[in-house]
Amino acid sequence: MALKFRYVALLACLHFPVQFAHAQAFSRTPNEEYAKGNYARAFRGFFEQAARSNDPNVQFNLGMMYERGQGTDQNDVEAVKWYSRAVDQGHVPAMRQLAGLMSAGRGIKQDGAGALALLRKAIEQNDVGAIEQVAGMYLEGRGVPADQAQAKQWYQKAVAAGSKNAQEALNLIAAMERQAAGPLAPIRKRAIAGDANAQYDLAVAYHTGNTVPKDPALALEWYLKAAEQGHAMAQFYAGLLYSNGDGVAQDLVQARAWFTKAAAQENKDAATNLAVMLDLGKGGPVDLPQAAVVYQQAAKLGSAQAQVRLAGMYWMGQGVKKDYSQAAIYYRQAAEQNDVTAIRKLVYLLENGVGTARNVDESKKWAAKLEQLGGSN
């Protein structure tokens, strides 16, 4: 989903005998190294491929690794350079990524018009993610004047193209429109009287700044009032504000506590964020077994990110007993949601018969899907 306040930015190691390291560096492709979490080797491999060829998939992969700081120092300028090379060859996912950096002014001068032009090129090739991205730019005013009506139109186009995330965005916009239909006084009156839903609506108004001046501190105040009455979405957003420290003092302990409460009410995003905090020791001690439990909860609720991270835990034997077959199951679940990392790993598992029956034909089908989504094979 394109809403910038919707998600927390979420933050694996194989050890081989020294005598095998050199041989393995040449026996595996960069994609296989990436699939195993060997990002430094993957980065070197992609860089060497880029020096020998003009493959836009390789250029895109380098851009992603620079943008994410995987296997190399995070560097938006380098990300822009490599994405631009891929874009010059018509690479659609690179258009999306470059547009995102352009609209935010990261690694390049902010250029909303240029970002929209890139996204329109991607949309011409039926890319749903680009439609969502245009909607997000208008909703948030990233590189373009904020325009909720335009955002709504673009999200509706994305829904028509099959996007579930866009429907969530439209639901939130509908809540904003209900607030905008009249003054906030009636909502505030109900909120002061203790109505948890009104408290949540008032918090959203201050959080988004669409009907009143944006005020994260007031948003948190009202989220907390609703959260204390058991409002799951308010609990999630309270955790999110504390986690991001966006306009309020960052407090990871409080974030973890509120994500825990919301996760107990089966809030998918809260469960995912809580699992990551348990996994990484944010807001409290590392607890890998409990992280695995919560990842499993989020995975069952449909979180592709949780499915990928849980698969990685089974693959590495971290917090759970090593089980390649379970890893394959969760990678497949995430792959079915078009998660590129999961698809890349599933291709490897099927091709090599690891954790699942070897199936070269199915591996090729997933590899083709990976190409379609902008990964390389």
N, C-alpha and C positions, 0 to 999 in steps of 0.2 A: 504494500500500500504506500502511496506517495506521501501521506501526511507525515511531516517531519517529526511531530511529537508522538507518533504512534508506537514507535519501537525504540528499544534501547539498542545502541550499537554494541553488538555482542563480540566479545573478544573470542603435537603428538609426537614419542620419539622412538625410533628403531635403532637398536644397537647391534652392529655386526662386528665380527673379528676384523682387526685392522688389515690382515692379509687379504680380505675379500673386498674391501672398500673400492679399490681401484677397478677391479674386474666388474663389480656391480655397476659402477658409474657408466660403463660402456655397454653393459648387457641389457639395461632397462632404458626405455624411452623416457623423455621428460614427463610425459603424461602418466606413465606408470610410477615414476618417482613422486609426482604430485599426489597421485592416488594413495600412496603409502605415507604421505605427510612429510616426505623428504624435500622440503621446499627449496633449500639451497641448491641441491643437485638438480631439481627441476628447473630452477631459474638459470643455472649455468647451461643446462641442455637446451632450453629455449633460446638463450642468447646465442649459443653456437649455431643453432638452426637458422636464426635470423640473419647471421653473418653469411650463411651459405645460400639462403633463398629469400624470396620475397613473399612468403606465405602469410596471408592476412590473419589466419588463425593463430600462428605463432606470435605475430605482432600484437594481437589482441591479448594473448596470454601474458606477454611481458607487461603490457599496460596494466592488466589486472593485478599482477604481482607487485608492480611498483605502487599502484594505488593502495593496495592492502598492506604493503610492507611484508610480503611473504618471500623469504629467501633472499631479501635485499632490504636496504633502508627504504622506508616509505618516502616517495618522491612524486608529488603531483605533476611537476614539470616533465619528468621522464614519462609518466603515465600519459600525459597529453601528447607527447611526441610519438609514442608507439601506437596509441589509439588513432592518431591522425593518419599514420601510415596505413593502418588497416582500413580506415574510413575511405581513403583515396582509392581503395580497391573494392568499395561497396560492401564492406563488412557491417551488417546490421547491428549486432550487439555492441560493436565499437562505436557506432553512431550514438547509441543510447548512453554509453558510459562517458563519451566525450561531451555530449550535451549536458549531462549532469555536472561535470566539472565546469563547463562554460557558464551554466546558469548560476553556479555558486561562486564563480570567480576563483576557482582553485587551480593553480598551476598555469593559469591563463587569465587574461583580462576578462572580467564579467561581460558576457554578450548574450543577452536573452534572445535577441532576434536570431543570432547564429545558432543558438541551441534549438530554437523552434524549427529552424530550417532543417537541421540535421534530423530531428525527430519526425518531421513530415516525410523526409526521404525514407525513413524506416517504416513509417505507417503505410507508405505506398507499396511496401513489400509485405503488408499484412502483419506487422509486428504489434501484438497487443500491448506488450510492455511499454512501447513508445507512446501509445495512446494514454496509458495511465500516467506516464511521466509528464506529458503535456498538461493533463488535468492537474497534477500536483503542482506544476509551476504556477498555474493560474490560481489555485487555491491558496498557496503559500506566498505568492508574490515573489517567486524566485526568478530574478532576471526580467520579469514582466510585471506590470501593475496587477495587483491582486484583483481577481474578477470571479466571484463565486458562481455567477451564472454560466460563465465560460467553463469553469471547472466542472460544473454539473453536466453540461453538454458532453464534455469529453469523457467523463466517467460513464455516462449513459452509453456512449459509443463503445467503451471498453466492456461494459456489461453485455452489450449485444454481441460482442466478439467472444464472449465466454469467460470474462474475468470475474472471479469471486471477490478478489480484493477490492475491485471497483465498487461492487455492491456494498461492501462495508463502508466505503468512503461516502457513498450516496446516503446511507443510513445516517451517518454523522452530519452530513450537510442538511438532511431533512430536519435533524434536531436543531441545527443552527437557524434554519428558516422558520421553525416554530418560534424560536426566541425573537427573531427579527420581525415577526408578524405584528408584534405589539411591544410596548415598553416592558422593561424588565421588572417594573414595580410589582406586578402580580406574582411573578416567579420569586422575587426577593421576599415578598410577604409570606408565601408558603414556605420558603426556605427557612426564614426566621422562626416560623411556627414549628419547624422540625420535620418538614416533609423531605425525606431523603432524596427522592427523585428530583425535587425542585432544587435542593442543594447541589446535586450533581449537575443539573442543567446550568445553574448559575456558575459553577466552577468551570464548565466547558466554555461558557461565554468569556470568562476572564482568561482562560487558557488560550483560546484561539484568537481573541481580539477581534472577532468579526462583527460583534454587535456592541461592544464596549471597548475602551482602550485595553490592550493586553496587559495583564497584571498577574504574573506567575505566583506571586506571594498570596494574593487574594484567591487565586485558583486553588492553590494548595490548601488554604484555610477551609474553603467550602468542600473540596474533595475529602478532607479529613472528617468534616462533620458528617458527610454521607457515609464515608467509609466506616466510621465508628458505629453506624447503624446497620452495618453489614452489606452495604451496596458494593457488589463485586467490581464493577467497572471503576467506581471511585477508588476502591482499594488499589486496583491496578495502576490508575493514573497517579495516585499519591506515591506509590512505589516508583513510578517512572520519573516523576519530578525530583524525588529525593535521589534517585540513581544518577540522573543526568546532571543535577545541580544547575538546571537551566532557569536562572532567575531566582533561585532559592539556594540556600546553603546545602551542598551535597552531604548526604548522610546515608552511607551504604548500609548501616545497621538498620535504620528505619526502612530503607528500600527493601531489604531482605525480609523484614517483618511483614510489610504490607503485601509483597508478592506472595508470601506464604499464605496469608489470609485469602487473597484472591484465588490462588491456585487451589485452595481447599474447596472453592466454589466452582471448580472446573473452568477457570479462565485460562484459555490456551496460552496466551502471550505471557501472562503472569507465571504460569508453570514453566515455560521455556526460560524466562529470565531468572527465575529462582534456581532452576537447575544449573544454569551457567554460573551463578554466584556461588553455589555449593561446589561446583566443579573447579572454579578458579580461586576460591577462598576470598570472595568479595563480601564484605559486611559480616564476616565471621570465618571460622576455620574451614579449611578444605574438608569436604566430606564426600568422597567419591561414591561410596555405596548409596548414600541418600541421593546424590546427584543422579545416579542411574535410575533410581526409583522415580524421581520426579521427571526426568527425561522421558521415561516410559509413559508416565501419565500424559505429558504434553504430546508425545508421539501418537497416543491413542486418540487424542483430541484433534489430530491432524497437522501438527506442527512439523513441517519438513526440516526445519533447522534442528529440532529435537531428535527427529529420526536419524539425521546424519550424525549428530554428536553421539547418540546412543550406539549407533553402528560402530563408530570409532572406538567406543569403550569396549564393546565386545571384541573388536578386532585386536585391540592392544591388551585386553585383559585388565583394564583399569576400572576398579570399583565393582566389577563383575568377573566371573570366570570367563577366560578366553573362549570364544565360541564363534567360529567363522560362519557357521550356518545362521546364527542369529544376526550377525553383522550383515550377511547377505539379505536377510529378510527386511531389515530396516533400511538398508541402502535402496532396495527395490521400492519400498513404500515412498521414500523421498523422491526417487527417480520418476515415479508415476506422477509426482507433482512438478516435474520438469526442473528439479534441482540439478544443476550442472555438475556439481561435485559428486553427487550420488550417482548420476548416470556414468560419469567417468570411471568411478570405482566399480560399478556394476558391470561395465564392459570388461574390465580386467578380470573380475571374478568369473564371469561366464566364459570368457575366452580361455581361462586357465583351470576352470573347474574347482575353484576355491570356495568352500562354503556352500556350494550348490553344484548341481550336475553341469558338466561341461556342455555348452550349447553354442557352437560357433555361429549358427544362423541367428539365434536371438542376440548374441553379442553384436553381430553386424547391424541388426535392426536398431539396437540402442546406440551404436556408434553413429549411425545415420542421424538419429535423433539429436545426438550431441552436436554434430555438424550443423544441423538445422538451428540449434539454440546458440551456436557461436563458439562452442568448444572445438578443440582439434582432436584428431583421432590417431 
